[in-house]
Amino acid sequence: MNFKLTANRKQKYIRIDNVRFFTFTLTELPKEFASIESDRSIKKWFNYKGYTLISEFYLSETLTQR
């Protein structure tokens, strides 16, 4: 599996199997990441090279705009 981190956008992402995974540092995590009461809480994520990667399907549209 080959990872390529984009460099041309404000919000960096990695594309894996045609799914965009947006990168966040620990201080940049969205509010949904820590929410246990919300229906839109983020439950699936992984770490790679110091970044927390979250699938575009779990993020609001304001973060994933093309």
ROZAFI-424291 format. One record per residue (C-alpha): residue number from 0; residue in three letters; x, y, z. Coordinates in steps of 0.2 Angstrom, whole numbers. Each point is the difference from the previous one (the first is absolute). Layout:
# residues N
+------+------+-------+-------+-------+
! resi ! resn !  east ! north !    up !
+------+------+-------+-------+-------+
!  NUM !  ALA !     X !     Y !     Z !
...
+------+------+-------+-------+-------+
//
This chain:
# residues 66
+------+------+-------+-------+-------+
! resi ! resn !  east ! north !    up !
+------+------+-------+-------+-------+
!    0 !  MET !     0 !     0 !     0 !
!    1 !  ASN !     7 !    17 !    -5 !
!    2 !  PHE !    -4 !    16 !     9 !
!    3 !  LYS !     1 !    17 !    -8 !
!    4 !  LEU !    -3 !    15 !    11 !
!    5 !  THR !    -7 !    15 !   -10 !
!    6 !  ALA !    10 !    16 !     1 !
!    7 !  ASN !   -11 !    12 !   -10 !
!    8 !  ARG !   -15 !     2 !    11 !
!    9 !  LYS !    -3 !     8 !    17 !
!   10 !  GLN !    -7 !   -16 !     7 !
!   11 !  LYS !    12 !   -14 !    -4 !
!   12 !  TYR !    -6 !   -17 !    -4 !
!   13 !  ILE !     5 !   -18 !    -5 !
!   14 !  ARG !    -9 !   -10 !   -13 !
!   15 !  ILE !    -2 !   -18 !     3 !
!   16 !  ASP !   -11 !   -11 !   -11 !
!   17 !  ASN !    -9 !    16 !    -7 !
!   18 !  VAL !    -4 !     5 !    17 !
!   19 !  ARG !     7 !    17 !     7 !
!   20 !  PHE !     7 !    -1 !    18 !
!   21 !  PHE !     3 !    18 !     7 !
!   22 !  THR !    15 !     2 !    11 !
!   23 !  PHE !    -1 !     9 !    17 !
!   24 !  THR !    13 !     3 !    13 !
!   25 !  LEU !    -5 !    -2 !    18 !
!   26 !  THR !    -4 !    18 !     3 !
!   27 !  GLU !   -11 !     1 !   -16 !
!   28 !  LEU !   -12 !   -14 !     3 !
!   29 !  PRO !   -18 !     4 !    -4 !
!   30 !  LYS !   -13 !     1 !    14 !
!   31 !  GLU !    -9 !   -16 !    -6 !
!   32 !  PHE !    16 !   -10 !     4 !
!   33 !  ALA !    -2 !     1 !    19 !
!   34 !  SER !   -19 !     1 !     0 !
!   35 !  ILE !    -9 !   -15 !     8 !
!   36 !  GLU !   -17 !     7 !     0 !
!   37 !  SER !    -2 !     5 !   -18 !
!   38 !  ASP !    -6 !   -11 !   -14 !
!   39 !  ARG !    13 !     6 !   -11 !
!   40 !  SER !    15 !    -5 !    11 !
!   41 !  ILE !    15 !    -6 !    -8 !
!   42 !  LYS !     3 !   -18 !     4 !
!   43 !  LYS !    12 !    -6 !   -14 !
!   44 !  TRP !    17 !     8 !    -2 !
!   45 !  PHE !    19 !    -5 !     0 !
!   46 !  ASN !    17 !     8 !     2 !
!   47 !  TYR !    14 !     2 !   -13 !
!   48 !  LYS !    16 !     9 !     2 !
!   49 !  GLY !    -6 !    11 !    14 !
!   50 !  TYR !   -17 !     4 !    -8 !
!   51 !  THR !   -17 !    -6 !     5 !
!   52 !  LEU !    -9 !    -5 !   -16 !
!   53 !  ILE !   -19 !     1 !    -1 !
!   54 !  SER !   -11 !    -6 !   -15 !
!   55 !  GLU !    -9 !    14 !   -10 !
!   56 !  PHE !   -17 !   -10 !     4 !
!   57 !  TYR !     2 !     5 !    19 !
!   58 !  LEU !     4 !    19 !    -3 !
!   59 !  SER !   -12 !    14 !    -3 !
!   60 !  GLU !     0 !     7 !   -17 !
!   61 !  THR !     9 !    16 !     5 !
!   62 !  LEU !    15 !   -10 !     3 !
!   63 !  THR !    -1 !   -10 !   -16 !
!   64 !  GLN !    -4 !    12 !   -13 !
!   65 !  ARG !    10 !    -2 !   -16 !
+------+------+-------+-------+-------+
//
